[in-house]
Amino acid sequence: MSHRVPDLAALELLLAVVRLGSVGRAAVELGVTQPAASARIRSMERQLGMALLERSPRGSRPTEAGALVAEWAQQVVDAAHALDAGVGALREGRDARLRLAASLTVAEYLVPGWLVALQEARPDTAVTLRAANSTAVAELVRAGEADLGFVEGTRKPSGLSGAVVATDRLVVVVAPGHPWARRRSGITPEELATTPLILREEGSGTREVLDRALAAHGGAAPPMFQLASTTALKGSAVSGAGPVVVSELAVADELARGRLVDVPVRELDLSRPLRAVWPAGTRPAGPARDLLSLCRGTSSTPAAGSAPNPV
């Protein structure tokens, strides 16, 4: 675009002068001083290389060229207002909904509390939630099918930006009658690695963290069962089917009631970050931005440190 095209503020001022017949009255309407308005008109005349107004003690009126410029300026200003209104409508539509995707653990044990806080801040926002394993959540966000995702695991999914919003710990749990329940000193990583366990499916954050932790100890033995449901995992453990590795969040009630026993694993770090993720190169906006802020502040398992930085 040519450097001779005036900016919108200058065009709006010219239109106000033509409509009101006075630079002073136009300045009052637009909330600027008369000297500032006069200086802007003169600057625009120099920019265009022509006189736009004829000034007299009775006021100002457009020159022949000024009348033509004002006519064209009206079209530009009208188009700018239409653009502004259209963008505003799009923003309202965006802010009226929030599409979430979350790993099963986060969806079941953390998202409900976050949504209660969001509802207080944005009562008119309609929220949909899809629960899946962390790999599937990342795919939904990359495909544009979710505005914000929550995943488990030691690494941020490729192609996404993210921030740690909480930490979680995997625990090995068994029924009270299981031999490991009487092991006050716990078990070794090698014992855990060589025992067939009841686990989540591959692609889940739980499985990724466990496999990575046991890699230095020979790797995990083939699982006894692979289950895609946290409820099924807990039910298997309570029934005495075998040891289960699951989020501490998921079994807090069963541990408190004595239906399950937490088996310590000596010198094995099973902690994991929980991340919010969104498409790389963008920033969460509208309700997604607000939820991200809320979940950082309301999580019952805040990330170590305090202020979670993008990772």
N, C-alpha and C positions, 0 to 999 in steps of 0.2 A: 504494500500500500504506500502511496506517495507520502512524503514527509509534509506535504502541504495540507493534508486532511486534519482539521481541528479535532480536539478530543470532545467527548460527549458533554462535559461540563460547559465548554465554550459554546457549543451548539445550543444547549438549553438556555444559556444566557442570551444569545442572539434572538432566539424565539420569544423569550420573555420581553425583551426590549421592543421587538416588532409588535407584539400583542398589546403591551401596556403603553407604548409610545414614549417611554422615559427610561433612561439608564438608572436613575435613582429609584423609581418604583420597582424596576426589575431586580435591583440589588436587594431591596427590602424583602421582596417575595422569596428570593433565593437564599437569604440569610448571610449576605456578604456586604462589605462596605461599598459605598459608591466609588471611591477612588480605586478599589480593587476591581470592581466591575468595569470601570472605564479603561483601566490598564489591560484587562483581559480582552476587551473589544479591540483596542489598538494593536495588541499582540496578534490577534486573529487576523486583522486587516493586513499586517505585515506578512504573516504567514501565507495568506492567500494572494497577496500582491494586488489588492484592490480595496477601495473604500466600500464599506458595507452600510454605513449610516450617515445621514445628513443631520447635523446637530444645529439646534437653534434655541433661543431662550424659551420657546414654547415646548421643547422636548426633542425627541429624536425619531426620525422615520427612515425606513430603508431606502437606499439607492436602488436604481434599477437592478444592478448586480446583486445588491444585498437582498432584494426580494426573491430573486432566483435561488440564491444560496439558502435563504430561510425556507423556501419550499422544499429543497432537497434535504435540508437539515431536519425538517419535520419527519420525513420518511425514515431517516436514520434513527432519530430519537424514538419514533413509534416502534421500529424494529427492535431497538434495544429494550424497550419496555416489554415487548412481546417475549423476547428472550428471557428477561428477568422473571416474568410471570411463569413461563414454561419450565424454567429450571426450578423455581419455587414449587411448582406442582409435582415435578419429579422427586424433589427432596421430601415433600410431604408423603408421597407414595412410598418412598424408600423407608422413611421413618415409621410408617404404619405397620411394618412387618419386620420380623427377624427370623431368619432361617438358621438353626443351629444343628450341628452334628457333634456328637460326643461319644467317647469310648464308654463301654458299659459301666465301668466303675464310676466315672465322672458323672454320667447321665443319671445313675441311680442314687448316688450318695452326696453329690455336691451341687449339681445343676438346680434341683428343686429349691434349695435355699437361696441360690443366686437369683432365680426368677422371682421369688417373693420380693426381694429387694428391688429388682427391676420394675416390677408391677407398681410399686409405690412411686417410683420416679417417672415411669412412662405407662400410665394405666391404659392408654389407647393403642399400645403396640401389641399386635397379634404375633405370638411366638409359636413356631413349629420346631420340634426336636426329633432328630433321627439318631438312634443309638446303634452303634456298630463297633467293630474293633478298630484299633488306631490306624491301621493301614487303610481301611475303607473310609474312615473319617477324612484322612488326608486326601484321598481321591475325590471325595465329594467337594472339598474346599477348592482343590485345584480345578475341578470341572465347573466351578461357579454355581454349584447346587446348594451350597451353604455359605452364609455370610461370615460365620465364625465357627471354628472347630475346637474341640478339646481332646488332646491325645495324651497317652502315657508313653513312657520309654525314655531311654538315655539320650537319644539323639533327635534333633529337630528334623521333621520330614523334608526331603528335598523339594525345592520350588516354592517353599512357603516361608513367610516370616512368622515370628512367634515370640511369646514371652512366658516365662515360668510364672504360674499363678499359685502353685501349691506344691507340696511334696507329699509323697505317700511311701509306705513301706510294705513290701510283701512279707507275709508270714507263712510259716509251715504249720498247719493245724491238723489235728487228729482227734478222733473220738476219745473220751476218757478211758476206754478199755484198751486202746492201742498201746503196744509196748513202749513206743516213744513218749507217751504221756507221763511215764514214770522216770524219764531221763532228766533229772534235775539239772544236770550240767549240759544238757542239750546234745546235739549231734554234730558230727564234723561235716565239712563241705563234701568230703569224699563219700560219706554215708548217704548224703542227700543225692549226690550225683549218680550213685550206683543203684538207687532204689526206684522202681517204677512208681511214678507219681500220677495223680489225677490233676490234669492241667487244662488251661485254656488252649484254644487252637493256635496254630502258627499264624502270625500276622497281628496277634494281640500284643498290647504293650506289656502285659504280664509275662507272656512267654518270651518276649524279646529280652526283658530284664533278667529273667532267670537263666536263659541260655547264655547270655553274656557273662553273668556272674559265675556260672559253673564251667565256662570254657577253660579256665586255668586248672580245673580239677578233673579233666578228662571228658567234660561234657555231660549233659543229662542223659540218663538211660531212656530208652523208648518208653513213652508214657503208658500207664495202665489204661487210662481213658483220656480222650480229648473232648472237652465239653465247651460249647459256645455260650453258656449261660452261667452267670455268677450264682444264681439260685440253685442250679443243678450242681455246681461245685460244692456249695455249702451242704446241700442235701446228701451228697455222696460222703462227705466227711462225717456228718452227724450219724449217718447209718453205719459207719465203721468200715466202709469200702476200702479205705486206704488214705495215705497222707495227701493233703491238698495244699497247693501253693496259691494264695489268693491275697487280695488287698486287705490290709488291716482295717480299712474303712468298712469293708463288706462283712466282717465277722465280729465287729465290736460287741454287738448284742449277744451273739452266741458265746463269746469268750466271757462276758460279764455274767451270763447265766450258768456257766459251767457245762454247756452242751458241747463245747470244743475246748481243746487245750492248745496253747501256743507253744510250739517246740523251738527253743532257741537253736540257731545254727552258729557255731563258733567261728569267728573271724571270717564272716561272709557278709558283704554289704548288699542288702536287698532293697535299699531305698531307691526311689525314682522320682524325677520331676514330673509334674503334670503341667502341660503347656496349653495355652490358647494359641491357635494358629490361624493365619489368614494369607491370602495370595501375596507373594513376594512383590515388592515395588509399590504396594498400596498401604494405606493406613485404615484401620477400622473407623467407620463413621456412623453417626446417628445412634440407634439403639445398640449396635455392636460395640461402638466405642464406650457407651455408658455401661454395658454389661461387663466389658473388660475391666473397667475401673472398679465396678462393684465387686467382682469376684476376687480381685486382688485384695480388697479390704475386708471381705466377709468370710473368706475361706476358713474352715475350722482347722486346716492344716497348712498354715502359711509357709511360704517358701523360706528356707533359711536365708538369713540376711535381712531383708524386709522388703525394700523396694525392688520388685522384680523387673529386671531390665530385659529388653529384647534379646533373645538368643536363638 
